[in-house]
Amino acid sequence: METPVIISFTLYMFVMVAIGLYFYFKTDDLSDYVLGGRGLGPGVTALSAGASDMSGWLLLGLPGMMYSDGLVGAWIAIGLFIGAYLNWHYVAKPLRVYTHQLRDAITIPDYFSNRFEDKKNILRVVTALVILLFYTLYTSSGLVGGAKLFEATFNLDYSTALIIGSFIIVSYTFLGGYNAVSWTDFIQGILMMLALVITPLVVLYEIGGVSEALSIIEQNDVSKLDFLSGSSLIGIISLLAWGLGYFGQPHILVRFMSIRDEEEMGKAKAIGMTWMGLSILGSLAVGFFGYVYVLANTIDLQDSEKIFIILSQLLFNPWIAGFLLAAILAAIMSTIDSQLLVSSSVLTRDIYHALLRKGASDRELVWVGRATVIIIALIAWYISRDSNSSVLQLVSYAWAGFGAAFGPLIILSLYNQNITKVGAMAGMLVGSLTVIIYKQLEGGIFDVYELVPGFTFAFIAIMLFSKMGEGVTQETKEIFTKVQTQLK
């Protein structure tokens, strides 16, 4: 490994930890630690939402899929772009307003509990358990991606790489909380986008342009130029359906909740969607044209998810290569830190504070939050020890779980005043269980992405069970009306 690569890569990691240390001294209470005191501007909100959304999947999983499958892999990107736009347009601002109106709810369980008058905290606990279950898997996917990066970059064995990567990510999340996570995500988002725009342009230059690339693909595997190659209707629906997951991802939703002024949400949406469009197109191009580069130079690539790593090492000056490789770590860190923080906030705010220690001081709650970051990271590390784990498969399962459990409920809670606590509970349980059960079935209709039936059945369950038992109170209707008036 060349010294400039090591220096630039290490420098990046030190900067991230330094940001965490800076915000360690700026964190005074639990609201600061888990939501940044609702003080983020539109730029940080947008890029931190995008960076925490994409994870190592953007630089490892998606390029690997395009490398292996060709243009058919673009369907997933189309679905995600549409889903992200709809989430910004229909959920972001209403959620920011509603959570502020509902006794300043600072977590998703907090929001559901206040929105549906959950005085016994049953809904709060179930929401927290669902978050912890799927975030453990989601965080594991990031740790696997980090280990693959350190393994390929520093020629380490997988176990050592996993420990080092985990330690760095946990450090600044532990120290700085939400502000550290958001500002590091902002920097990481810029780095990721630049890496994904520059790399495919350099690849195209090296192979002689787009026409030459297409000619090489035609000579070797023309099926990679077919948007429908080897795909059934179920397969395409499954790829497009990834967009449904956006409505239920807690680490993205809390970004909407933390912006300092809901009137700045339109500017944040414009920044966020521009970033996403450039980043996704770059990611697809890395995998697609990276396949051509590997063919043209007879490179033996065993793991398609490492195509970006290989291109960074072969095509760039060592100093630049170090920062490009750091972009992968940025993508991984920007998601894991958010997931660790949301999981920690759930355990601290919705279990420890709400149920066990209602009189706990702010200082105590912040330290409980920090302790739970370490506990959750250790569990995720244990799951991640299998070096054959696929980043895309782990993300797929967790994404579906959150999308089905929370997506329909978030939408209906914002736009239907008649949803009840019973309906909310039914939708959450039906969505979660459908994903878990469907994942075990194979063949025919069971090959559809588990998010599709999970989201559908959860939506139906919420509407159906909300018609049973007691209806909503007059106070709930008044708050709903107040929010709708404020949004006009």
VENQUIQUI-V215755 format. One record per helix or strand of 3 or more residues. SS is the DSSP state (hx for helix, st for strand). FROM is the first residue (numbers start at 0). TO is the last residue. If there is no record, write none. Layout:
BEGIN
ss=[SS/SS]
from=[FROM/FROM]
to=[TO/TO]
END
This chain:
BEGIN
ss=[hx/hx/hx/hx/hx/hx/hx/hx/hx/hx/hx/hx/hx/hx/hx/hx/hx/hx/hx/hx]
from=[2/29/41/60/107/121/157/209/221/232/249/261/303/317/361/390/420/443/449/473]
to=[23/37/56/100/114/153/206/219/224/247/257/295/314/355/382/414/437/446/464/486]
END
